[in-house]
């Protein structure tokens, strides 16, 4: 089943749709995983990222599980090994990095949570998002300053495919809000 997150509740929920494979079945291997990854994502328009009126009809949902602990690099962990758990884990990874808004934190999380051969942390789109934020907000350090508050809330997600019980290709979208306080002095 594919799962799309519906975030109209206190706990975001997943909406079922057909999946590439059944998580209860053994994995089909690298070729199947490459095929799942090569499939296009659902089309999205730029306007879809803007706030709109609440949906009139809610789709049926599947609860996203809560963390049961904290894992490496301070990331919430302990989610079940299910597609829903994979979405929750990915959201926790991204939230940790985005709310810290820190290049060292991004590198630490990348090192602890990616598989060997995943590439450099500097090429990770989440690290690049942190870099872009720091540059756009004219923060000169490699981390946000004490007067900056960043809140990241999972707003949507998708399980693109599953290959057996230990492989899920998921995507999570975050609603990110930042508050930057600037000091100004005159004499």
C-alpha positions in Angstrom: 0.0 0.0 0.0 1.0 3.6 -0.6 0.3 5.9 2.3 -0.4 9.6 2.1 -0.4 11.5 5.4 -3.4 13.5 6.4 -2.3 16.0 9.0 -5.7 17.4 10.0 -5.6 15.7 13.4 -3.4 16.1 16.5 -1.4 13.1 15.2 -0.9 13.0 11.5 -2.5 10.0 9.9 -1.8 7.9 6.8 -4.3 7.2 4.0 -3.9 3.9 2.2 -3.5 3.4 -1.5 -1.9 0.5 -3.5 1.8 -0.3 -2.7 4.5 -1.6 -4.9 4.9 -4.7 -2.7 3.6 -6.2 0.5 5.8 -5.5 3.6 4.9 -9.0 4.9 6.5 -10.7 1.9 10.3 -11.2 1.6 12.1 -8.5 -0.3 12.6 -8.8 -4.0 16.0 -7.2 -4.0 18.0 -4.4 -5.6 16.3 -4.4 -9.0 12.8 -4.1 -7.4 14.0 -1.3 -5.2 15.6 0.5 -8.1 12.3 0.2 -10.0 10.3 1.6 -7.1 12.7 4.5 -6.8 12.5 5.2 -10.5 8.7 5.5 -10.5 7.7 9.2 -10.6 6.3 10.8 -7.5 2.8 12.1 -7.4 2.6 15.4 -9.3 2.5 18.5 -7.1 1.9 22.1 -8.0 3.7 25.0 -6.3 0.3 26.3 -5.0 -0.1 23.0 -3.2 2.5 24.2 -0.6 0.4 27.2 0.4 -2.2 27.2 3.1 -5.7 26.6 2.0 -9.1 26.0 3.6 -9.5 22.8 5.6 -10.7 19.8 3.7 -14.5 19.3 3.9 -14.2 15.5 3.7 -11.5 13.6 5.6 -10.0 10.5 4.1 -9.8 7.4 6.3 -6.4 7.3 8.1 -3.8 5.1 9.7 -2.1 6.4 12.8 1.5 7.4 12.7 3.2 5.8 15.7 4.9 7.7 18.4 8.6 7.4 19.3 9.5 5.2 22.2 12.9 6.6 22.8 15.8 8.7 21.5 18.3 7.3 19.0 21.7 8.4 17.7 22.3 12.2 17.2 19.3 13.0 19.4 16.7 11.8 16.9 13.4 10.4 18.2 13.4 6.6 17.6 11.8 3.3 18.5 9.2 3.3 15.8 7.8 -0.1 14.7 9.3 -1.7 11.5 6.3 -0.9 9.4 5.6 1.5 6.5 4.0 3.8 9.1 7.0 3.5 11.4 9.3 4.4 8.4 7.4 7.6 7.7 7.5 8.5 11.4 11.3 7.8 11.6 12.0 9.8 8.5 9.9 12.7 9.9 11.9 12.5 13.2 15.2 12.6 11.3 14.2 15.7 9.3 12.6 17.5 12.2 15.7 17.1 14.3 17.9 18.6 11.6 15.5 21.4 10.6 14.7 22.5 14.1 18.4 22.6 15.1 19.2 24.5 11.9 22.8 23.5 12.4 25.4 22.2 9.9 27.2 20.1 12.5 23.8 18.6 13.6 23.0 17.8 10.0 26.3 16.1 9.5 25.9 14.1 12.7 22.4 13.0 11.9 23.4 12.0 8.3 26.4 10.0 9.6 24.3 8.1 12.1 21.1 7.5 10.1 22.3 6.8 6.5 23.6 3.6 5.0 27.2 3.4 3.8 27.5 4.8 0.3 24.7 7.3 0.8 26.9 10.1 -0.2 28.3 13.1 1.7 26.2 15.0 4.2 26.9 18.2 2.3 25.0 16.8 -0.7 21.9 15.8 1.4 19.0 18.1 0.5 18.2 18.6 4.2 21.8 19.9 4.8 21.4 22.1 1.8 18.2 23.5 3.2 20.0 24.3 6.5 22.7 26.1 4.5 20.2 28.0 2.4 18.3 29.1 5.6 21.5 30.3 7.3 22.6 32.2 4.3 19.1 33.8 3.6 18.8 34.8 7.3 22.3 36.3 7.2 23.5 34.1 10.1 27.3 33.9 10.0 27.8 30.8 12.1 27.2 27.2 11.0 24.1 27.1 13.3 21.2 29.4 13.9 21.7 32.0 16.6 19.9 32.0 20.0 17.3 34.5 18.9 16.1 32.3 16.0 13.3 29.8 16.6 12.5 27.1 14.0 9.6 24.8 14.3 9.1 21.9 11.9 5.8 19.9 11.9 5.3 16.9 9.6 2.5 18.0 7.3 2.4 15.2 4.7 4.1 12.0 3.8 4.1 9.2 1.3 5.2 5.6 1.2 6.3 5.3 -2.5 7.0 1.6 -2.1 8.0 -1.3 0.1 10.3 -4.3 -0.6 9.9 -6.8 2.2 9.8 -6.0 5.9 13.1 -4.0 6.0 12.9 -1.6 3.1 10.6 1.4 2.6 10.9 4.3 0.3 9.1 7.2 1.9 8.9 11.0 1.6 7.9 13.4 4.3 6.9 17.1 3.9 7.3 19.5 6.8 5.6 22.7 7.6 8.5 24.9 8.7 8.1 28.2 10.5 10.9 30.4 11.6 11.0 33.4 13.9 14.1 35.6 13.6 14.7 38.4 16.1 17.1 41.1 14.9 18.7 43.6 17.2 19.1 47.2 16.0 21.0 49.9 17.8 21.5 53.5 17.1 23.5 56.1 19.0 
